[in-house]
Amino acid sequence: MKPPPFRYHAPRTLDEALDVLAADPSAKVLAGGQSLVPLLNMRLAAPSALVDVNRVAGLDVLRVQEDGVRAGALARHARVERSDEAAAVQPLLRLALRHVAHPVIRNRGTVVGSLAHADPAAELPAVLALLGGTVEVASAAASSAASSAASSAASSVGRRTVRADAFFRGPLEPALEPGDLVVSAFFPALPPRTGAAFAETSRRHGDYALAGVAATVTLDGDLRVVSARAGYLGVAATPLVLDLTGAAGPEGDWTVASAHAVERVEPEADIHASADYRRHLTGVLTARVLRAAATGAMRELRAPRPPRPPRKADGC
């Protein structure tokens, strides 16, 4: 299989990349290429140009702070997965990334690229949505318009922050306009006394999940549930987030909570699984991850994590 013809650009600065994207609305951004290249080879995508951002300085940032983890557009899956600092602040990143395809793909694929691809069966969009994270988008049009402005003002012009609940519009449809480039994503830290868990089911290891669930559970000092939330992949057109606190109750009735989740999902059938099977998986996985997240929260209460440094930067 061969891709359709395209022009190739390899900018070395963000401004250069944005200028190319502004001049060619049908151009596509190439970072890891683990989703884009197969689409090209199968002729499911035919962009006029590829803008390879791998030489752009500053996009490979992985910044770990007390309030969360920020991954730049060139932060590879494997790097984020292996970061103990990132896992300490936001364990769902490592838990989810272990399910992304295979190690050879994670070595090249990027966190931001997975989000920008907006596949509802992918792990990271569900994690970002569950955590209430954000993506930072650089706008080529705004950047060009600001080129004559003072340098002190230009650094903040052309960027906007988009919440996860507004970013995923539909299957493979992120809230991006021609000329936009996602430059980073922010995953908020877990609140105190909170545990997290992730599970999915696929036909074969490394395949896209038939259904998957990420969950967080927060307990009070008396081990009562004060928050139970779950984010779903593979069972809706976009990442689905459900607040199951009321269904679970203060004692954590995960069976009731999972039944509530089953009633809320509307999966579609395809050649891999029926809608009923995906709905069944939703219930099984929901109970499993909520129970595991609650166990993690109990562990947190009994042996609190050591104080986090005010700021930890890796690769800035």
C-alpha positions, 0 to 999 in steps of 0.5 A, a space after each residue: 500500500 502506498 499513500 497518495 502524493 503530498 508535499 512534505 514540510 519539516 519546519 524547525 520552529 512553531 511559527 514556521 509550522 503554523 505558517 504552513 498550516 495557515 497557507 494550506 488548510 488541507 495539510 495534516 500534522 505529522 508527529 508520531 504518525 501511528 494513526 495518520 500513516 496507516 490512514 494514508 497508506 489505505 487511502 482513507 486520508 489524502 492531505 495535500 501536505 504533511 507538516 512534520 513537527 518532529 524538528 520543532 523545538 519545545 514540543 517535547 516537554 513533559 512537565 510534572 507539577 503538583 497540580 498535574 502533568 503537561 505533555 507536549 506535542 512530541 511527548 511519546 507514549 513510552 516516555 510518559 508511561 515510564 515517567 515515575 514522576 508523572 505516574 505519582 501525580 497522575 497514575 491513570 496515565 501509566 495505567 492507560 498507556 500500558 494498554 495502547 497498542 504495542 511497545 514499538 508503537 508507543 515508542 513513536 506514538 504521541 500522547 497529544 497525537 492520540 488526543 487529536 486523532 479523537 478515536 472514541 475507542 482510544 484510551 487517552 481521550 477517555 482519561 483526559 475527559 474523566 479528569 477534566 483535562 485540557 488541550 492547548 491549541 496554537 492558531 496559525 491565523 491568530 499567530 500570523 495576525 499577531 506577527 507585527 505585534 510586540 514580542 511580549 504580547 505575541 507569546 500569548 497570542 494565537 493560543 487557546 485552551 480547550 476543555 476535554 468535554 468540548 474538544 471531542 465533537 464526534 468520532 475522529 472529530 476534534 474541535 480543531 479548525 484549519 491551521 490549528 495545531 495542538 501543542 500540549 495536553 494537561 492531565 490534572 492530578 488526582 485529588 487527595 484520598 483518591 484512587 484510580 484504576 483502568 481496565 479494557 477488553 480487546 480481542 487481542 492484546 494491542 487491538 483497540 478495545 471493545 470496551 474500556 473504563 477508567 475510574 476514580 474514587 474518592 473517600 472521606 476519613 471514614 472510608 465513605 465514598 464522596 466521589 465515584 466517576 468513570 470514563 468510557 471508551 468504545 461504547 459511545 461516539 465520544 469519550 463518555 464520563 459518568 458520575 456514579 457517586 449517587 448510584 454507588 452510595 456512601 458504602 460503595 455499592 459497585 454492583 448498583 453503580 455498574 448497573 446504572 452505567 449499563 443503562 447510560 451507555 449506547 454502544 454500536 455493533 460492528 464486526 468485532 462485537 455486538 452492542 449487547 456484548 459491549 453493554 455487558 462489558 461496560 457493566 463488568 468493567 465498571 464494577 471492576 475498576 470502581 472496586 480497584 479504585 476504591 482499594 487504591 483510595 483506602 491505601 492512600 488513606 492508610 499510607 499517604 504519598 510523600 509530599 510532592 515537590 512544588 514543581 518537577 520538570 522533565 525535558 523542558 
